[in-house]
Amino acid sequence: MEGAKKNLRKKYKDLRADLSDEVRDQYSLEIANNALSLDIWDHNYYHIFLPINRLKEVNTEYLLSILSGKDKHVLVPKTDFESGTMKNYLLLDNTKITVNSYGIPEPDDDAIEIAFAKADVVFVPLLAYDTLGNRVGYGKGFYDKMLALCRPDVITIGLSFFGPEEDKISTNNTDVSMKHCISPEKAYTF
């Protein structure tokens, strides 16, 4: 199972690396526009990752603009690599964001921590996903651990520059599947 996930990680890291900054930005805008087609906008608390630029992740700036325009509470993660866990912080206009040593933009320690159980919607980073909503991340399990602390009714949404894998991705009992995934072409519901 881990060998197949390793191959998918390499495949999608390579595909993302081949995207120009202009294409990645255009795809990110299309992903945000496709998010508007989902019935997810009547909630209050939205967790969203801030992209790691060196990994060419989806630029979530456009989704942040939508959330701000809809006057939603935005939550962003801060990662603790020693414990393998994350914390959730409220993103305010005055929240100072610093890029950590791993290249991850994160809120400073004086930000307001919010329990994961408050999150209504979680936008999840990923490398690959299948037509059932199973995902492959970077392999550290940060989001699976975080999602296990969320309410059972939390809406999980992956963001990807590419469509789903046709073959089912192998999972284990700690993997949390997604309810939706948004690509530049369309929003998928699982």
Order of alpha helices (4+ residues) and beta strands (2+ residues): alpha-alpha-beta-alpha-beta-beta-beta-beta-beta-beta-beta-alpha-beta-beta-beta
